Amino acid sequence: MQRTKTAQAPAAPEASFERVLQNNLLKFSNHAAKRLEQRGIELGDRQLDQISSAVDKAAAKGSKESLILMKDMALIVSVPNRTVVTALDGNAMKDNVFTQIDSAVIIS
């Protein structure tokens, strides 16, 4: 009695799944991570999901650099890279001018 080898899935679909997963993850630049820490901003899973959804909406409209406003914080996001570039809290947002953005998404 011979055992048949179990068919293994080709590596290509796993690699493409990995690529899709990486492309859908929200990333934070070193600068943004520092700003979050300095300003005492902590993001929970729910907030990260909301930000990711906002990035999806901005991407669907063809945005490149988006301002995401969420309660008492603002994030500048590179939409194609799904990367938060910088973060500001309520105090840092006051009297601030946001430049080099092409869209804004407001999360309530």
C-alpha contacts under 8 A as a table, 3 or more apart, distances in Angstrom:
res1	aa1	res2	aa2	distance
9	A	13	P	7.88
10	P	13	P	6.48
10	P	14	E	7.54
11	A	14	E	5.39
11	A	15	A	6.23
12	A	15	A	5.03
12	A	16	S	6.17
13	P	16	S	5.03
13	P	17	F	6.01
14	E	17	F	4.94
14	E	18	E	6.05
15	A	18	E	4.97
15	A	19	R	6.14
16	S	19	R	4.88
16	S	20	V	6.09
17	F	20	V	5.03
17	F	21	L	6.06
18	E	21	L	5.04
18	E	22	Q	6.13
19	R	22	Q	5.13
19	R	23	N	6.07
20	V	23	N	5.04
20	V	24	N	6.26
21	L	24	N	5.26
21	L	25	L	6.39
22	Q	25	L	5.32
23	N	81	N	7.65
23	N	82	R	7.42
24	N	82	R	7.34
25	L	52	S	7.77
25	L	82	R	7.00
26	L	48	L	7.87
26	L	52	S	6.23
26	L	82	R	5.30
26	L	83	T	5.96
26	L	84	V	7.48
27	K	82	R	6.13
27	K	83	T	4.54
27	K	84	V	6.16
28	F	31	H	7.96
28	F	32	A	5.85
28	F	33	A	6.04
28	F	83	T	5.30
28	F	84	V	4.73
28	F	85	V	6.54
29	S	32	A	5.13
29	S	33	A	6.19
29	S	83	T	6.47
29	S	84	V	6.10
29	S	85	V	5.46
29	S	86	T	7.48
30	N	33	A	5.11
30	N	34	K	6.19
31	H	34	K	5.17
31	H	35	R	6.25
31	H	85	V	6.70
31	H	86	T	6.21
32	A	35	R	5.03
32	A	36	L	6.11
32	A	84	V	6.30
32	A	85	V	5.31
32	A	86	T	4.08
32	A	87	A	5.62
33	A	36	L	5.18
33	A	37	E	6.26
33	A	86	T	7.78
34	K	37	E	5.13
34	K	38	Q	6.00
35	R	38	Q	5.02
35	R	39	R	5.92
35	R	86	T	6.73
35	R	87	A	5.91
35	R	88	L	7.17
36	L	39	R	5.32
36	L	40	G	5.93
36	L	41	I	4.90
36	L	42	E	7.00
36	L	87	A	6.17
36	L	88	L	7.60
37	E	40	G	5.08
37	E	41	I	6.26
37	E	42	E	7.79
38	Q	41	I	7.85
39	R	88	L	7.53
39	R	89	D	6.66
41	I	89	D	7.36
43	L	47	Q	5.80
43	L	48	L	6.36
44	G	47	Q	5.30
44	G	48	L	6.21
45	D	48	L	5.06
45	D	49	D	6.13
46	R	49	D	5.12
46	R	50	Q	6.26
47	Q	50	Q	4.98
47	Q	51	I	6.14
48	L	51	I	5.07
48	L	52	S	6.05
49	D	52	S	5.04
49	D	53	S	6.10
50	Q	53	S	5.06
50	Q	54	A	6.17
50	Q	107	I	7.30
51	I	54	A	4.96
51	I	55	V	6.23
51	I	68	I	7.55
51	I	107	I	7.94
52	S	55	V	5.06
52	S	56	D	6.27
53	S	56	D	4.96
53	S	57	K	6.31
54	A	57	K	5.06
54	A	58	A	6.22
54	A	68	I	7.30
54	A	105	V	6.25
54	A	107	I	7.45
55	V	58	A	5.03
55	V	59	A	6.04
55	V	66	S	7.93
55	V	77	V	7.66
55	V	79	V	6.11
55	V	82	R	6.93
56	D	59	A	5.07
56	D	60	A	6.16
57	K	60	A	5.10
57	K	61	K	6.58
58	A	61	K	5.27
58	A	62	G	6.51
58	A	63	S	5.26
58	A	64	K	7.97
58	A	66	S	7.02
58	A	79	V	7.01
58	A	103	S	7.17
58	A	104	A	7.90
58	A	105	V	7.17
59	A	62	G	5.00
59	A	63	S	5.32
59	A	64	K	7.37
59	A	79	V	6.09
59	A	80	P	7.10
60	A	63	S	7.53
63	S	66	S	6.61
63	S	79	V	6.47
63	S	102	D	6.18
63	S	103	S	6.23
64	K	78	S	6.01
64	K	79	V	5.08
64	K	80	P	6.14
64	K	101	I	7.56
64	K	102	D	6.66
64	K	103	S	8.00
65	E	76	I	6.96
65	E	77	V	5.69
65	E	78	S	4.79
65	E	79	V	5.71
65	E	100	Q	7.13
65	E	101	I	4.79
65	E	102	D	5.71
65	E	103	S	6.75
66	S	76	I	5.70
66	S	77	V	5.26
66	S	78	S	6.65
66	S	79	V	6.70
66	S	101	I	5.35
66	S	102	D	6.00
66	S	103	S	4.77
66	S	104	A	5.35
66	S	105	V	7.20
67	L	74	A	6.78
67	L	75	L	5.74
67	L	76	I	4.68
67	L	77	V	6.46
67	L	98	F	7.92
67	L	101	I	6.58
67	L	103	S	6.26
67	L	104	A	4.52
67	L	105	V	6.29
68	I	74	A	5.61
68	I	75	L	5.05
68	I	76	I	6.27
68	I	77	V	7.36
68	I	104	A	5.67
68	I	105	V	4.81
68	I	106	I	5.86
68	I	107	I	7.28
69	L	72	D	7.70
69	L	73	M	6.08
69	L	74	A	4.60
69	L	75	L	6.57
69	L	104	A	7.39
69	L	105	V	6.25
69	L	106	I	4.77
69	L	107	I	6.03
70	M	73	M	5.32
70	M	74	A	6.13
70	M	106	I	6.18
70	M	107	I	4.94
70	M	108	S	6.37
71	K	107	I	7.28
71	K	108	S	6.56
72	D	89	D	5.92
72	D	90	G	4.70
73	M	87	A	7.17
73	M	88	L	5.52
73	M	89	D	4.34
73	M	90	G	5.44
73	M	93	M	7.50
74	A	87	A	5.74
74	A	88	L	5.12
74	A	89	D	6.44
74	A	90	G	7.79
74	A	93	M	7.18
75	L	84	V	6.57
75	L	85	V	7.39
75	L	86	T	5.80
75	L	87	A	4.50
75	L	88	L	6.41
76	I	84	V	5.90
76	I	85	V	5.51
76	I	86	T	5.41
76	I	87	A	6.53
76	I	101	I	7.97
77	V	82	R	6.78
77	V	83	T	5.55
77	V	84	V	4.29
77	V	85	V	5.39
77	V	86	T	7.36
78	S	81	N	5.59
78	S	82	R	5.75
78	S	83	T	5.20
78	S	84	V	6.31
78	S	85	V	6.56
79	V	82	R	4.80
79	V	83	T	6.72
80	P	83	T	7.98
84	V	87	A	7.51
88	L	91	N	7.81
88	L	92	A	5.49
88	L	93	M	6.08
89	D	92	A	5.36
89	D	93	M	6.22
90	G	93	M	5.18
90	G	94	K	6.69
91	N	94	K	5.60
92	A	96	N	7.30
93	M	96	N	5.31
98	F	101	I	7.12
101	I	104	A	7.76
